[in-house]
Amino acid sequence: MQYLQKRSIKRGELLTSIKLERQFFDRIDAAAAATGQRWTDLVRAILREKPQGQSNASWLRVSLLEI
């Protein structure tokens, strides 16, 4: 079993890859489904609030703890 999963998401014109533990992607999928969104839409919304200089993966992990 692979510890980290990698998914790609398009943000603007850039294609970005995000590596997270499976448990975090499970939480993203569940939160997106609960709100009727695609996982990519939820992640884009979370990343719009990311402070400058913080990594995408780190911000997603911290944000998901609050959902």
Rosetta blueprint (number, residue, H / E / L):
1 M L
2 Q L
3 Y L
4 L E
5 Q E
6 K E
7 R E
8 S E
9 I E
10 K E
11 R E
12 G L
13 E L
14 L E
15 L E
16 T E
17 S E
18 I E
19 K E
20 L E
21 E E
22 R H
23 Q H
24 F H
25 F H
26 D H
27 R H
28 I H
29 D H
30 A H
31 A H
32 A H
33 A H
34 A H
35 T L
36 G L
37 Q L
38 R L
39 W H
40 T H
41 D H
42 L H
43 V H
44 R H
45 A H
46 I H
47 L H
48 R H
49 E L
50 K L
51 P L
52 Q L
53 G L
54 Q L
55 S L
56 N H
57 A H
58 S H
59 W H
60 L H
61 R H
62 V H
63 S H
64 L H
65 L H
66 E L
67 I L
